[in-house]
């Protein structure tokens, strides 16, 4: 089992920055890619960015150029640096870790990001 704990959310004005962190604990050797998803009120959860153990990234077009995902394998932690934030980035951000073998993965409890205009 893997536990994911997110931190770093909050309230920021448009144009500001936030950095999210997600620390994995437990059977961390059973996970491969880690990433961030978000869910705004009344909308489906969507991918923001993912990163593999080797550092390959996949970033949503809506945040490309503004958000950067990174990973510290030694600390089992993934980060999301969010710059030039927009009100439409307001959502609950969830950390995800894919299983190395088999389907499915793990989710964090979510952290609220609110961007005021």
VOKE-135289 format. One record per atom (N, C-alpha, C): residue in three letters; x negated, y negated, z. Coordinates in steps of 0.02 Angstrom, whole numbers, plus 50000, padded with zeros to 5 digits. Each point is the difference from the previous one (the first is absolute). Layout:
ALAXYZ/...
***
This chain:
UNK499585006050000/UNK500424994050000/UNK499564993850000/UNK500244994749968/UNK499644993749995/UNK500454994450026/UNK499704995650039/UNK500364994250024/UNK499714993849968/UNK500444995649976/UNK499794993749969/UNK500264994250041/UNK499564995450018/UNK500194994250039/UNK499804993749963/UNK500514996049983/UNK499884993849962/UNK499944994150048/UNK499664994949977/UNK499954993750037/UNK499864994449951/UNK500124993950022/UNK499814994249960/UNK500574996249967/UNK500615002450007/UNK500564996449971/UNK500154993650038/UNK500464996049973/UNK500184993950034/UNK500354995149955/UNK500044993850023/UNK500324994649963/UNK499474995449973/UNK500044998449937/UNK499514995549968/UNK500364995749949/UNK499734994149988/UNK500284995649949/UNK499795002249931/UNK500394998349951/UNK499835001549931/UNK499314997249983/UNK499615004149966/UNK499324998249983/UNK499495002450051/UNK500245002450057/UNK499555002350052/UNK499775007149989/UNK499645002650050/UNK499705006649996/UNK500145004150063/UNK500035006549991/UNK500045004750055/UNK499595006149982/UNK499775003550051/UNK499645006249990/UNK500335005450041/UNK500235005249965/UNK500305005750033/UNK499475005550009/UNK500065003650056/UNK499565005750013/UNK500435006050015/UNK499765005949982/UNK500345006250016/UNK499475005150020/UNK500045002250062/UNK499515004850026/UNK500335006950004/UNK499665004949972/UNK500245006950002/UNK499655003850055/UNK500375004350033/UNK499715004350052/UNK500325006949994/UNK499685004850033/UNK500245006949995/UNK499605003949949/UNK500345003949960/UNK499675004249950/UNK499854995949937/UNK499544995350007/UNK499874995249945/UNK499675003449939/UNK499705005850010/UNK499695003549944/UNK500525003149953/UNK500624999850020/UNK500545002849959/UNK500314994849954/UNK499754993850001/UNK500304994849959/UNK499524997849945/UNK500304997749945/UNK499614997749943/UNK500114992649991/UNK500424998149954/UNK500134992949988/UNK500394996950057/UNK499844993850013/UNK500394996050048/UNK500244993749964/UNK500534997250026/UNK500244994149965/UNK500544996350039/UNK500264995049966/UNK500514995750029/UNK500614999849954/UNK500585000350032/UNK500644999249966/UNK500374994550038/UNK500504997149968/UNK500404995050035/UNK500745000749983/UNK500414997750045/UNK500715000249990/UNK500324993650025/UNK500284996349953/UNK500364993950016/UNK500735001650015/UNK500354995750036/UNK500715001350016/UNK500415001149937/UNK500375005549999/UNK500445001449944/UNK499655002849939/UNK499355001350006/UNK499625002749943/UNK499695006650016/UNK499805003649949/UNK499665006450010/UNK499284998950019/UNK499735004950034/UNK499294999850017/UNK499595000449936/UNK499494995849994/UNK499594999949940/UNK499265000350018/UNK499625002649952/UNK499285000550008/UNK499694993149996/UNK499534998750045/UNK499594993949996/UNK499315001649974/UNK499675004750033/UNK499325001949979/UNK499805006450034/UNK499605004049965/UNK499725006150029/UNK499255000349986/UNK499655004050040/UNK499285000949991/UNK499825007150019/UNK499595003249958/UNK499795006850014/UNK499395000050046/UNK499805005950021/UNK499405000650041/UNK499394997349963/UNK500015001049934/UNK499444997849960/UNK500014992649983/UNK500554996550017/UNK500044992849989/UNK500384997949939/UNK500305004749964/UNK500404998149942/UNK500664996950024/UNK500194994549969/UNK500594996450023/UNK500544999749947/UNK500614999350024/UNK500584998849958/UNK500394994350032/UNK500084994549964/UNK500304994050029/UNK500614998049958/UNK500554998550032/UNK500604997949965/UNK499884993549963/UNK500304999449942/UNK499924994049960/UNK500224993750037/UNK500505000750043/UNK500284994250034/UNK499524996950050/UNK499495003750021/UNK499524997550049/UNK499294999949974/UNK499915002349939/UNK499335000349972/UNK499694993049997/UNK499384999650022/UNK499664993550001/UNK500104996150064/UNK500485002250041/UNK500134996750064/UNK499865004650059/UNK500155006449993/UNK499905004950053/UNK499405004549983/UNK499625001850051/UNK499445004549992/UNK500045005650051/UNK499965006249977/UNK500015005750045/UNK499295002550008/UNK499825001950061/UNK499345002950013/UNK500065005350053/UNK499475003850007/UNK500045005850046/UNK499325001150032/UNK500015001450063/UNK499405001950038/UNK500095007350021/UNK499695004649963/UNK500105007150014/UNK499715001950068/UNK499484996650021/UNK499705001650065/UNK500474998450058/UNK500424994849989/UNK500484998050051/UNK500695002649986/UNK500085003649945/UNK500665002649980/UNK500524994449998/UNK499804994449972/UNK500424994150000/UNK500054997149930/UNK500614997949982/UNK500114996749936/UNK500244992950015/UNK499784995449957/UNK500164992950010/UNK500374997349938/UNK500404995050012/UNK500324996449945/UNK499914992550013/UNK499564997049960/UNK499894992850005/UNK500504996749953/UNK500424995850028/UNK500534996749961/UNK499874992549998/UNK499874997549942/UNK499884992849990/UNK500554997149956/UNK500034993450001/UNK500504996349959/UNK500705003150008/UNK500195001050062/UNK500645003350013/UNK500584995749977/UNK500515003549977/UNK500614996949975/UNK500605002250041/UNK500534996150002/UNK500605002250038/UNK500255006949978/UNK499925001649937/UNK500235006549975/UNK499575005950025/UNK499454998550034/UNK499605005250030/UNK500285002050068/UNK500504996550024/UNK500305001650064/UNK500305007049998/UNK499805004150048/UNK500225007050002/UNK499715003450061/UNK500235006050013/UNK499665004350048/UNK499485004049960/UNK499404999850021/UNK499455003449966/UNK499845006550037/UNK499995005449962/UNK499885006650028/UNK499355003049975/UNK499635002850045/UNK499395003649981/UNK500195007249983/UNK499675002849950/UNK500135006849979/UNK499355003749990/UNK500005006450017/UNK499425004349987/UNK500245006349966/UNK499725001549942/UNK500185006049963/UNK499635006050027/UNK500345005750000/UNK499675006250020/UNK499505002049946/UNK499445002750022/UNK499495002449954/UNK500255006249962/UNK500365004250034/UNK500275006049970/UNK500755000250010/UNK500365001349946/UNK500725000550004/UNK500344993349995/UNK500665000249994/UNK500384993749992/UNK500104996450066/UNK500234993849992/UNK500194996150058/UNK499424996350032/UNK500154996650054/UNK499494996250034/UNK500274997450066/UNK499684994850025/UNK500174997250064/UNK500144992549993/UNK500424997450045/UNK500184993049999/UNK499874996850068/UNK499804993749998/UNK499964996150061/UNK500694997350017/UNK500024996350056/UNK500644997550024/UNK500214993649965/UNK499554996949964/UNK500154993849964/UNK499824993850039/UNK499814994849963/UNK499854993650030/UNK500324994549958/UNK500324995350033/UNK500374994849966/UNK499544994449975/UNK500084998349937/UNK499664994249971/UNK500544995149976/UNK499974994050026/UNK500494994949981/UNK499634993949974/UNK500174998049939/UNK499684994249968/UNK500534994549993/UNK499874994550032/UNK500484994449997/UNK499824995249944/UNK500514997149971/UNK499884995449943/UNK499904992950024/
***
